[in-house]
Amino acid sequence: MYTVFSIIIILVCILLTLVVLIQNPKGGGIAANFASPNQIMGAKRSSDVIEKATWILAVVLIVFSLASNFVRPSVSSETDAPESRIKDQIENTAAPAPLAAPAQTAPANGDAAPTTAPANQ
């Protein structure tokens, strides 16, 4: 169903683009081509039809865009969505070993460090 909405949205976008490109910003547009007074719709009526088509296509685009939000596939369900590879790697990685205290080394000058505190005098 989501795919159907996506295709309809794309078609409406293409039609809306074509209808807007037909219009002339100065009021001529397709009406200038039908300047003959014997036309059934006449010059004025053709521009009204194009303007109504623009509004209708814009409303249809908004409605289908909002409707597609409610029928989009659910990604959060456990049965449909595969687990992330990164999440699997994190869970399967062993925890690092805790750091050990550094080993005591003898001083460089050869004197041994006192192992007991001096007695109080």
Beta strands, then each sheet from edge to edge (+ up, - down):
end
